[in-house]
Amino acid sequence: MLNTTSFSLTPEETPGLTHVERLSRESAQIVTNLLRENNEKYHIFITTEDHMGVRDAFARQVLRLALTSHQVYLHNHIAHHDLTLWALGAPPDILRSQHQRNTMYMRGAMTICQPIVQDLAADDIFMKCAGREENFRNFERYFIGAITEKGYECVLQKYLAGDGKLAQDMRYRIYMGQLCLEALKYFGRNAMLTHEAGYVHGFIHIGLALEFRQPLLLAEGLAQAAVHHDMWYAEYLSAAAEEAVKAEEAPLPLSTIVDLVQADPVIKNSSSLYFHTQTRKHSGRWAMDQEFARDGVLKNAKQNMVRLVARYRVDPDDLERATAELQNTAGHSPLLQDPSMTRAQKARLVESSGRVFMMTYAGMGAPEPRWDWIMSHSSKLPNQDWASVFNRVCYHEDDGHMSKMIRCTKHSQNTSAPFDHLPEFRVKQHMFLPAGVAMIDSGSKRPMTWTKHWDFVRGAGWNEAWSRFPFRNNAEAGSLGASNDVPAETGTTQPHKFETTVAA
């Protein structure tokens, strides 16, 4: 971790775990300035929860939130996008333009209350202030002060990795937040499992902070987690941990858990497309007054889900393989690379991450991974390598989900390589680059509008979610395409009409 209370990037010290060969000092300075601007000018959330829905009686009664208080749901992704583009070698003009485009829908930064910042050192005051978005800057200022005074290692132990009550509470909160499991439109009704697992923004933010050695980013990530309050995830994770301790059933690889989620009709039918497409009656805006985990999976299949994910258990002595398996199956943040945590602490985070990813997967309707479609994909741009894929995605106009997914895919290839021979590593080395090419090929050239992504399929496990996209001709996938992949409204398969985003 660098010794700074602001941001500082250089090609030598902070290139990231997966990056292009040449990173410029000019781009490093630009991203440093952009991160500072984002921190000083914009809030960590872009909407209020009254706008997006979700807040329930628990938040009002247990957390004592006033009926008029605005709790949050959709997140500011600017820092994630800025750092990912930096690592992928985006030129200065693109770094600026992508950043500026995404500032247009940000909320302004909130006021810092210095007495609250000071009082957060008391554990009881910390917990009273948790779960409230108005305290984000207060928590951020508190955490950067604690990191400066005590070192980031001590802060991580008390507020994330250790065994105390605050650490346990924060380990639940890092997974809370806003939906982000994407399936790209290319893959057909049976989508692949992507590398943006969902509901993990605090985890992503903290992981990027550790990867790029940025103390202030770490303070932001911990503060973001502290103000989340989707406590049904705490209930789910604690129940799974208790069931796992019993060890009544043999442990299973995460890839096998994916199969069992698909095969269990109670779990597979516990959510619905409605959770992902609901809109408000008068405004017509997308909202989430009903939430797929709380009101879907946990309401209708909690016992089945907990019993199943409790079989995903990580031995600290098997940490390297288990971490690579998590990345190979679902992708995850590089938080677990940090040397300050013990192997047992890292194993606990790997377990929780896998269980959260499976919850999100179930909530999406458990779409079947279709690697046959990906491997049969023929791009319009021949002879692409990772460098060309990285270059292309820098120009993709969204809030960073595509670039994060592609960089994570390449990182997963790197970490999976030593274990490629194992059956639970289903994404083999020769499959990663074709997947990256297919991802950027499927990206819309239409810029993202507010939170509207034109190349997302929300609720990819349901046929209806794919109705607005044409299908590839089955012949393009050899004999792999299924005859039931025919939209009912058209009566015939159609070749996919690619919308590529090509670097100028």
C-alpha positions as CSV (number, residue, x, y, z in Angstrom):
1,M,0.0,0.0,0.0
2,L,1.4,3.4,-0.9
3,N,2.1,6.0,1.7
4,T,-0.4,8.7,0.6
5,T,-3.8,10.1,1.7
6,S,-4.8,10.9,-1.8
7,F,-4.2,8.9,-5.1
8,S,-1.0,8.1,-6.9
9,L,-0.4,6.0,-10.0
10,T,2.8,5.1,-11.8
11,P,3.6,2.5,-14.5
12,E,6.2,1.0,-12.2
13,E,4.4,0.8,-8.8
14,T,0.7,0.5,-9.7
15,P,0.2,-1.3,-13.0
16,G,-2.3,-3.8,-11.6
17,L,-2.2,-7.6,-11.7
18,T,-3.3,-7.8,-15.3
19,H,-2.3,-5.0,-17.7
20,V,-0.8,-4.1,-21.0
21,E,2.9,-4.0,-21.5
22,R,3.3,-0.3,-21.9
23,L,1.7,2.2,-19.5
24,S,2.5,5.8,-19.9
25,R,3.3,8.4,-17.2
26,E,0.9,10.8,-18.8
27,S,-2.0,8.4,-18.5
28,A,-1.0,7.7,-14.9
29,Q,-1.2,11.4,-14.0
30,I,-4.5,11.7,-15.7
31,V,-6.1,8.8,-13.9
32,T,-4.6,10.1,-10.6
33,N,-6.4,13.4,-11.2
34,L,-9.6,11.7,-12.3
35,L,-9.8,9.6,-9.2
36,R,-9.2,12.6,-7.0
37,E,-12.0,14.5,-8.8
38,N,-14.4,11.6,-8.4
39,N,-13.6,11.4,-4.6
40,E,-14.0,15.1,-4.0
41,K,-17.0,15.9,-6.2
42,Y,-19.3,12.9,-6.4
43,H,-21.1,10.6,-4.0
44,I,-20.5,6.8,-4.0
45,F,-24.1,6.2,-5.0
46,I,-25.9,7.6,-8.0
47,T,-29.6,7.0,-6.9
48,T,-31.5,7.1,-3.7
49,E,-33.1,3.9,-2.6
50,D,-36.5,5.6,-2.6
51,H,-36.0,5.9,-6.3
52,M,-34.8,2.3,-6.8
53,G,-37.0,0.5,-4.2
54,V,-35.8,-2.4,-2.0
55,R,-36.0,-0.7,1.4
56,D,-38.2,-2.7,3.7
57,A,-39.5,-2.8,7.2
58,F,-36.2,-4.2,8.4
59,A,-34.4,-1.1,7.3
60,R,-36.9,1.1,8.9
61,Q,-37.4,-0.6,12.2
62,V,-34.1,-2.4,13.0
63,L,-31.9,0.4,11.6
64,R,-34.3,3.1,12.8
65,L,-34.3,4.9,9.5
66,A,-36.9,7.6,9.1
67,L,-39.5,7.0,6.4
68,T,-38.2,10.1,4.6
69,S,-34.5,9.1,4.7
70,H,-33.0,8.3,1.3
71,Q,-31.1,5.1,1.3
72,V,-29.1,4.0,-1.7
73,Y,-29.0,1.4,-4.4
74,L,-27.1,2.1,-7.6
75,H,-23.4,2.7,-7.4
76,N,-20.8,5.1,-8.7
77,H,-18.5,2.9,-10.9
78,I,-16.2,5.7,-12.0
79,A,-13.1,4.6,-10.0
80,H,-13.5,1.0,-11.2
81,H,-13.7,2.1,-14.8
82,D,-10.9,4.6,-14.5
83,L,-8.5,2.0,-13.0
84,T,-9.5,-0.7,-15.4
85,L,-9.0,1.5,-18.5
86,W,-5.6,2.6,-17.0
87,A,-4.5,-1.1,-16.8
88,L,-5.8,-1.8,-20.3
89,G,-3.7,1.0,-21.8
90,A,-6.5,3.5,-22.7
91,P,-5.0,6.7,-24.3
92,P,-5.4,10.0,-22.4
93,D,-8.3,11.3,-24.5
94,I,-10.3,8.1,-23.9
95,L,-9.5,8.2,-20.2
96,R,-10.9,11.7,-20.0
97,S,-13.9,11.2,-22.3
98,Q,-15.1,7.9,-20.6
99,H,-14.8,9.5,-17.2
100,Q,-16.6,12.7,-18.2
101,R,-19.5,10.9,-19.8
102,N,-20.1,9.0,-16.6
103,T,-20.0,12.1,-14.4
104,M,-23.2,13.4,-16.0
105,Y,-25.5,11.3,-13.8
106,M,-23.6,11.4,-10.5
107,R,-24.9,12.8,-7.3
108,G,-22.8,15.4,-5.5
109,A,-20.5,14.5,-2.6
110,M,-22.1,14.7,0.9
111,T,-21.0,16.9,3.8
112,I,-18.3,15.7,6.3
113,C,-19.3,16.0,10.0
114,Q,-16.0,16.0,11.8
115,P,-17.4,15.1,15.3
116,I,-18.9,12.0,13.8
117,V,-15.6,11.1,12.1
118,Q,-13.9,11.2,15.4
119,D,-16.6,9.3,17.2
120,L,-16.5,6.4,14.8
121,A,-13.5,5.1,16.7
122,A,-16.0,3.9,19.3
123,D,-17.4,0.5,18.2
124,D,-20.9,1.3,19.4
125,I,-21.1,4.6,17.5
126,F,-19.7,2.9,14.5
127,M,-22.6,0.4,14.5
128,K,-25.1,3.1,15.1
129,C,-23.9,5.0,12.1
130,A,-23.6,2.0,9.8
131,G,-26.3,1.4,7.1
132,R,-26.8,5.2,6.5
133,E,-25.7,6.7,3.3
134,E,-25.3,10.2,4.8
135,N,-22.4,8.8,6.7
136,F,-20.4,7.7,3.7
137,R,-17.9,10.6,3.8
138,N,-17.7,10.4,7.5
139,F,-16.7,6.7,7.3
140,E,-14.3,7.4,4.5
141,R,-12.5,10.2,6.5
142,Y,-12.4,7.9,9.5
143,F,-10.9,5.0,7.6
144,I,-8.2,7.0,5.8
145,G,-7.2,8.5,9.2
146,A,-7.0,5.0,10.7
147,I,-5.0,3.7,7.8
148,T,-2.6,6.6,8.1
149,E,-2.2,6.2,11.8
150,K,-2.2,2.4,12.3
151,G,-1.5,1.0,8.8
152,Y,-3.9,-0.6,6.4
153,E,-3.1,-4.1,7.8
154,C,-4.5,-3.2,11.2
155,V,-7.6,-1.6,9.7
156,L,-8.3,-4.7,7.5
157,Q,-8.0,-7.0,10.5
158,K,-10.4,-5.0,12.7
159,Y,-13.0,-4.1,10.0
160,L,-12.9,-7.1,7.6
161,A,-10.6,-10.1,8.1
162,G,-10.5,-10.6,11.8
163,D,-12.8,-12.5,14.2
164,G,-14.3,-9.5,16.0
165,K,-17.9,-8.4,15.7
166,L,-17.2,-5.4,13.5
167,A,-15.2,-7.5,11.1
168,Q,-17.9,-10.1,10.9
169,D,-20.5,-7.5,10.2
170,M,-18.4,-5.9,7.5
171,R,-17.8,-9.2,5.8
172,Y,-21.5,-9.3,5.1
173,R,-21.8,-5.7,4.1
174,I,-19.0,-5.9,1.4
175,Y,-21.3,-8.1,-0.7
176,M,-24.4,-5.9,-0.4
177,G,-25.5,-3.2,-2.9
178,Q,-26.7,-3.3,-6.5
179,L,-27.3,-5.9,-9.1
180,C,-24.5,-6.3,-11.6
181,L,-24.7,-9.9,-13.1
182,E,-24.6,-9.4,-16.8
183,A,-25.1,-11.8,-19.6
184,L,-24.1,-10.4,-23.0
185,K,-26.6,-10.6,-25.8
186,Y,-24.5,-12.8,-28.1
187,F,-24.8,-16.1,-26.3
188,G,-28.4,-17.0,-26.8
189,R,-31.0,-18.0,-24.3
190,N,-28.6,-20.3,-22.5
191,A,-26.0,-17.7,-21.4
192,M,-22.5,-18.2,-20.1
193,L,-21.8,-17.4,-16.5
194,T,-20.0,-14.1,-16.6
195,H,-17.3,-12.5,-14.5
196,E,-19.3,-9.8,-12.9
197,A,-20.9,-11.8,-10.1
198,G,-23.3,-9.2,-8.6
199,Y,-24.0,-7.5,-5.3
200,V,-20.3,-7.2,-4.6
201,H,-19.4,-3.5,-5.0
202,G,-17.7,-3.1,-1.7
203,F,-15.7,-6.2,-2.4
204,I,-14.7,-4.9,-5.8
205,H,-13.7,-1.5,-4.5
206,I,-11.6,-2.9,-1.7
207,G,-10.0,-5.4,-4.1
208,L,-9.0,-2.7,-6.6
209,A,-7.6,-0.6,-3.7
210,L,-5.3,-3.4,-2.7
211,E,-4.4,-4.3,-6.3
212,F,-3.4,-0.8,-7.1
213,R,-2.1,0.0,-3.6
214,Q,-4.4,3.0,-3.0
215,P,-5.1,3.8,0.6
216,L,-7.9,6.3,-0.1
217,L,-9.6,3.9,-2.4
218,L,-9.5,1.3,0.4
219,A,-11.1,3.9,2.7
220,E,-13.8,4.5,0.1
221,G,-14.5,0.7,-0.3
222,L,-14.7,0.2,3.5
223,A,-17.0,3.2,3.8
224,Q,-19.2,2.0,1.0
225,A,-19.6,-1.3,2.7
226,A,-20.3,0.3,6.1
227,V,-23.3,2.2,4.7
228,H,-25.0,-0.8,3.1
229,H,-27.8,-2.4,4.9
230,D,-29.2,-5.3,2.7
231,M,-29.1,-7.5,5.8
232,W,-30.8,-10.5,4.2
233,Y,-27.3,-11.4,2.9
234,A,-26.0,-11.6,6.4
235,E,-28.8,-14.0,7.2
236,Y,-28.0,-16.1,4.2
237,L,-24.2,-16.2,4.7
238,S,-24.4,-16.9,8.4
239,A,-26.9,-19.8,7.8
240,A,-24.6,-21.3,5.2
241,A,-21.6,-21.0,7.5
242,E,-23.4,-22.8,10.3
243,E,-24.6,-25.6,8.0
244,A,-21.0,-26.0,6.6
245,V,-19.6,-26.5,10.1
246,K,-21.8,-29.5,10.5
247,A,-20.1,-31.1,7.4
248,E,-23.0,-33.5,7.0
249,E,-22.5,-33.8,3.3
250,A,-19.3,-34.0,1.3
251,P,-17.8,-30.8,-0.1
252,L,-18.2,-30.0,-3.8
253,P,-16.4,-27.9,-6.3
254,L,-18.1,-24.6,-7.2
255,S,-18.6,-25.8,-10.8
256,T,-20.6,-28.7,-9.5
257,I,-22.7,-26.4,-7.3
258,V,-23.6,-24.5,-10.6
259,D,-24.9,-27.8,-12.0
260,L,-26.9,-28.5,-8.9
261,V,-28.4,-25.1,-8.8
262,Q,-29.6,-25.6,-12.4
263,A,-30.9,-29.1,-11.6
264,D,-32.9,-28.1,-8.5
265,P,-36.4,-26.9,-9.6
266,V,-37.1,-25.2,-6.3
267,I,-34.0,-23.0,-6.6
268,K,-34.3,-22.5,-10.3
269,N,-37.9,-21.3,-10.1
270,S,-37.4,-19.3,-6.9
271,S,-36.8,-16.1,-8.8
272,S,-38.5,-14.7,-11.9
273,L,-37.9,-12.3,-14.7
274,Y,-40.2,-9.8,-13.1
275,F,-37.6,-9.0,-10.4
276,H,-35.2,-7.7,-13.2
277,T,-37.7,-5.9,-15.4
278,Q,-40.1,-4.2,-13.0
279,T,-41.0,-0.6,-13.5
280,R,-42.8,2.1,-11.6
281,K,-46.4,2.7,-12.6
282,H,-46.4,6.4,-13.2
283,S,-42.8,7.2,-14.2
284,G,-42.2,4.1,-16.1
285,R,-38.6,3.9,-14.7
286,W,-36.9,0.7,-13.8
287,A,-37.0,0.0,-10.1
288,M,-36.5,-2.9,-7.7
289,D,-39.4,-2.6,-5.2
290,Q,-39.2,-6.4,-5.2
291,E,-35.7,-7.8,-4.8
292,F,-34.7,-11.1,-6.3
293,A,-32.6,-12.4,-3.3
294,R,-34.9,-11.2,-0.5
295,D,-38.2,-11.7,-2.2
296,G,-37.3,-14.5,-4.6
297,V,-34.5,-17.0,-3.8
298,L,-34.5,-16.6,0.0
299,K,-38.3,-16.5,0.3
300,N,-38.9,-19.5,-1.9
301,A,-35.8,-21.7,-1.7
302,K,-33.7,-20.7,1.3
303,Q,-33.4,-24.1,2.8
304,N,-32.4,-25.7,-0.5
305,M,-29.9,-22.9,-1.3
306,V,-28.2,-22.9,2.1
307,R,-27.9,-26.7,2.1
308,L,-26.3,-26.6,-1.3
309,V,-23.8,-23.8,-0.9
310,A,-22.7,-25.1,2.5
311,R,-21.1,-27.9,0.5
312,Y,-18.8,-25.3,-1.0
313,R,-16.0,-25.3,1.6
314,V,-12.4,-24.1,1.2
315,D,-9.4,-25.6,3.0
316,P,-6.8,-23.0,3.8
317,D,-4.1,-25.5,2.7
318,D,-5.8,-25.6,-0.7
319,L,-6.2,-21.8,-1.1
320,E,-4.3,-21.3,-4.4
321,R,-6.4,-23.9,-6.2
322,A,-9.6,-22.8,-4.6
323,T,-9.0,-19.1,-5.4
324,A,-8.2,-20.0,-9.1
325,E,-11.3,-22.2,-9.2
326,L,-13.5,-19.3,-8.0
327,Q,-12.1,-17.1,-10.7
328,N,-12.5,-19.9,-13.3
329,T,-16.1,-20.5,-12.4
330,A,-17.4,-17.1,-11.6
331,G,-14.6,-14.5,-11.4
332,H,-13.8,-12.3,-8.4
333,S,-11.9,-9.4,-7.1
334,P,-8.1,-9.7,-6.4
335,L,-8.6,-8.8,-2.7
336,L,-7.3,-12.3,-1.8
337,Q,-3.8,-11.5,-3.1
338,D,-3.1,-9.3,-0.1
339,P,-0.3,-10.6,2.2
340,S,-1.7,-9.1,5.4
341,M,-4.4,-11.7,5.8
342,T,-3.9,-15.3,7.0
343,R,-4.7,-18.3,4.8
344,A,-7.7,-19.1,7.0
345,Q,-9.1,-15.6,6.6
346,K,-8.7,-15.7,2.9
347,A,-10.3,-19.1,2.7
348,R,-13.3,-17.7,4.6
349,L,-13.6,-14.9,2.0
350,V,-13.3,-17.3,-0.9
351,E,-16.2,-19.4,0.6
352,S,-18.4,-16.4,1.2
353,S,-17.7,-15.1,-2.3
354,G,-18.6,-18.4,-4.0
355,R,-21.8,-18.6,-1.9
356,V,-22.9,-15.1,-2.8
357,F,-22.1,-15.7,-6.5
358,M,-24.4,-18.8,-6.4
359,M,-27.2,-16.7,-4.8
360,T,-26.9,-14.2,-7.7
361,Y,-26.8,-17.0,-10.2
362,A,-29.9,-18.5,-8.9
363,G,-31.6,-15.2,-8.9
364,M,-30.9,-14.8,-12.6
365,G,-32.7,-18.0,-13.4
366,A,-29.5,-20.1,-13.4
367,P,-28.7,-19.8,-17.2
368,E,-26.9,-22.7,-18.6
369,P,-23.3,-22.0,-19.6
370,R,-23.0,-22.5,-23.4
371,W,-19.3,-22.7,-24.3
372,D,-20.2,-24.4,-27.5
373,W,-21.7,-21.2,-28.8
374,I,-18.7,-19.2,-27.7
375,M,-16.2,-21.5,-29.2
376,S,-18.1,-21.5,-32.5
377,H,-18.2,-17.8,-32.7
378,S,-16.6,-16.3,-35.8
379,S,-15.7,-12.6,-35.4
380,K,-15.8,-10.1,-38.2
381,L,-12.3,-9.0,-37.2
382,P,-9.8,-11.8,-37.9
383,N,-6.7,-12.8,-35.9
384,Q,-7.5,-10.9,-32.7
385,D,-5.2,-11.3,-29.7
386,W,-5.6,-10.0,-26.1
387,A,-3.9,-6.7,-27.0
388,S,-6.6,-6.0,-29.7
389,V,-9.4,-7.0,-27.4
390,F,-8.1,-4.7,-24.7
391,N,-7.8,-1.9,-27.2
392,R,-11.3,-2.3,-28.4
393,V,-12.9,-2.4,-25.0
394,C,-11.3,0.9,-24.0
395,Y,-13.6,2.6,-26.5
396,H,-16.8,0.8,-25.3
397,E,-19.1,3.5,-23.9
398,D,-20.5,2.1,-20.7
399,D,-19.7,2.5,-17.0
400,G,-16.9,-0.1,-17.0
401,H,-18.7,-3.4,-16.8
402,M,-17.5,-4.6,-20.2
403,S,-13.8,-3.6,-19.6
404,K,-13.9,-5.1,-16.0
405,M,-15.3,-8.4,-17.4
406,I,-12.7,-8.7,-20.1
407,R,-9.8,-7.9,-17.8
408,C,-11.1,-10.3,-15.3
409,T,-11.4,-13.0,-18.0
410,K,-7.7,-12.6,-18.9
411,H,-6.7,-12.6,-15.2
412,S,-8.7,-15.8,-14.8
413,Q,-6.8,-17.3,-17.6
414,N,-3.5,-16.5,-15.9
415,T,-4.6,-17.9,-12.5
416,S,-6.2,-21.0,-14.0
417,A,-3.2,-22.1,-16.0
418,P,-1.6,-24.3,-13.4
419,F,-4.8,-26.2,-12.8
420,D,-6.0,-26.5,-16.4
421,H,-5.9,-30.3,-16.1
422,L,-8.4,-30.5,-13.3
423,P,-12.1,-31.3,-14.2
424,E,-13.5,-28.5,-12.0
425,F,-11.7,-26.0,-14.2
426,R,-14.2,-26.1,-17.0
427,V,-13.0,-23.0,-18.8
428,K,-9.8,-24.3,-20.4
429,Q,-6.9,-22.2,-21.6
430,H,-7.9,-22.2,-25.2
431,M,-11.3,-20.9,-24.4
432,F,-10.5,-17.6,-22.7
433,L,-9.5,-15.5,-25.7
434,P,-12.5,-16.6,-27.8
435,A,-14.7,-15.6,-24.9
436,G,-13.0,-12.2,-24.7
437,V,-13.5,-11.7,-28.4
438,A,-17.1,-12.7,-28.2
439,M,-17.7,-10.4,-25.3
440,I,-16.5,-7.3,-27.1
441,D,-18.1,-8.4,-30.4
442,S,-21.5,-8.5,-28.6
443,G,-21.1,-5.0,-27.2
444,S,-23.5,-2.4,-28.4
445,K,-22.1,0.6,-30.2
446,R,-24.9,2.6,-28.6
447,P,-23.6,4.5,-25.6
448,M,-25.0,3.6,-22.2
449,T,-27.9,5.9,-21.3
450,W,-28.0,6.6,-17.5
451,T,-28.1,3.1,-16.1
452,K,-29.5,1.6,-19.3
453,H,-27.0,-0.9,-20.9
454,W,-28.0,-1.8,-24.4
455,D,-26.0,-5.0,-24.3
456,F,-27.2,-6.4,-21.0
457,V,-29.7,-9.2,-20.6
458,R,-31.1,-9.0,-17.1
459,G,-32.6,-12.3,-15.9
460,A,-30.7,-14.3,-18.6
461,G,-32.2,-17.6,-17.4
462,W,-35.6,-16.9,-18.8
463,N,-36.4,-17.1,-22.5
464,E,-38.4,-13.9,-22.5
465,A,-35.3,-11.9,-21.5
466,W,-33.9,-12.6,-24.9
467,S,-36.9,-11.7,-27.0
468,R,-35.4,-8.4,-28.2
469,F,-32.3,-10.0,-29.7
470,P,-32.0,-12.0,-33.0
471,F,-30.4,-15.4,-32.9
472,R,-27.5,-16.7,-34.8
473,N,-28.3,-19.3,-37.5
474,N,-27.8,-22.7,-36.0
475,A,-25.4,-23.5,-38.8
476,E,-23.0,-21.0,-37.5
477,A,-22.6,-23.3,-34.4
478,G,-22.3,-26.4,-36.5
479,S,-24.9,-28.8,-35.1
480,L,-24.7,-27.3,-31.6
481,G,-27.6,-24.9,-31.8
482,A,-30.8,-26.3,-30.3
483,S,-34.0,-26.2,-32.3
484,N,-35.9,-24.7,-29.4
485,D,-33.6,-21.6,-29.7
486,V,-36.3,-20.1,-32.0
487,P,-38.1,-17.0,-30.8
488,A,-41.8,-17.7,-30.7
489,E,-42.7,-14.4,-32.2
490,T,-40.6,-15.0,-35.4
491,G,-40.9,-18.7,-36.0
492,T,-37.3,-18.9,-37.5
493,T,-33.8,-18.5,-36.4
494,Q,-32.0,-15.4,-37.5
495,P,-28.2,-14.7,-37.8
496,H,-27.0,-12.4,-35.0
497,K,-26.4,-8.9,-36.2
498,F,-23.1,-7.9,-34.6
499,E,-22.7,-4.4,-33.2
500,T,-18.9,-4.1,-32.7
501,T,-17.1,-1.3,-30.9
502,V,-13.8,-0.9,-32.7
503,A,-11.0,1.4,-31.7
504,A,-10.5,4.3,-34.0
